[in-house]
Amino acid sequence: MPNFALQLLNLLAAIMLLITFAMLSQRRPLSLNRLFTLHGVVLVLSSLLVAYVTGNSHLYYSAGLTLAIKVVLIPWIIHKVIIRLKAESDVDTLINVPTTMLIGIVLVIIAFNLAMPIAQLSTSITSGILGIALACILLSFMMILIRSKAMPQVIGFLTMENGLFFAATAATSGMPMIVELGVALSVVGGTLILGVFMFHIREQYDDLDIDHLENRKED
Amino acid sequence: MNNLSSYLWQILELILAVAAAPLLTGWVNQCRAWLQNKTAPSVFLPHRTLHKLFHKDSVVAENASPLFRMEPYIVFGCMALACGIIPTLSTDLPLSPAADAIALVGLFALGRMFISLAAVDIGTGFGTMGGRREMFIGFIAEPALLMVLFSSSLISKSTLLTSIVANLTSQDLIIHPSMAFAAVAFVMVLLAENARIPVDNPATHLELTMIHEALLLEYSGRSLALMEWAASIKLLAYFCIGIALFLPWGISSVNTPFALLLSLLILTVKLVVVGALLAVLEIVSAKFRIFRVPEFLATAFLIAVIGMLVHFLLGA
């Protein structure tokens, strides 16, 4: 890979990490959705870059698919759901932002250390990009864990998928087309199902707080 | 002889920066007024205000100590000196080895300490409150600024601002991902340190929310003019640090009149663009509650720390 393209990819990876951190510290669902869209845009750009550099034409299709689904369709669905549920002002109060960010930094260090031996096996990429992709996955996983409302959890789940996708593109120049199609469709399906779930949670408890579900547990 | 001429250029640049600083404030205010659909005041309004204030009598409270009288001169001196260290037009600054980036942060801290002391000195409620809040914001903004400067000095392996910039401009186009983090953190610190909107509203006189205005409440006439001027210089200094670190192209490395004229032109264009962007940023954001500010600045600090981490991890 030419040096300049690699640097550009590094920069995109860093921007991705930055957006993931911004999502960690964002409280409002609509802004969170906007950040998620931006996350998708960076993903599309990195796919296009890898496609251009490696000359894999199927990566162009996959970038187009990402653009259609993760930048346009899913944020639009989430936006609609937020408006319909009147969840714009659902502010998560549970989290303490500086502490979350500190834990996030620790996660980044762990992710980099984990990725180091894996990346040494690969010849195509630097350890950094795989590390950042892994860090994005861990950070969105943490976002799912610490948020109490359903909406941020769904967005965290989708961000995690973005991180996986980025890792796949950067590490192996993309998965086979059929796998990507399958993943893309299941993500759309998952979002729709989660949307329906949220309507039901709302109907049952007048709130999107997941803690209500805990009470349903049989002891 | 060569040495002497570069000193002369340095002094010329310093005078230019100090004289032009209120223009930047005027430009940002003008952009803000346009964005709010108001009739914009002239860019020269801050200059006229300074002119007016310099011709007014100064009134000093009865129980003011000498510290209160000295303070505007100290603050103005700090900010002017800061402008002398920052490479605005060229990187060949003979004064710059005297102080590196850490000393620059120290200079800003010195200014802040004296502002707060003088505000507390009179003993009015608003002054004390303003002084406390200024320190409250400063003590988190400072480490964040230091981290930003460290991230950039890690790249060039020097804490001298001039050599950082010389290093960044001289090499081929290399993208440093850590600078993306540093830039975001720097913008957040800039907003907090210069009393811009998410943290403090420079246009308000609503007593309970103001920070910067509360500090100047007891000053009048010449002292007030110096303080306002110092605030303008501080904004210019921050802009110039940002431009030098993140958009360093066009800063000349030699002191020839032609090169300096060219870089002056480029700097003006950059300042106009960045100033307009600041106005946009202020328009789209709402002011924080005061107790949200530490969270905002802690985020800035941690983003800068992540930037340093990314530098080590991606560079390795």
Interface residues (C-beta under 8 A of the other chain):
Chain A: F4 Q7 L8 N10 L11 A13 A14 I15 L17 L18 F21 S25 V97 P98 M101 L102 G104 I105 V108 I109 F112 T126 S127 G128 G131 I132
Chain B: L173 I174 I175 P177 S178 A180 F181 V184 P294 E295 A298 T299 L302 I303 V305 I306 L309 V310 L313 L314 A316
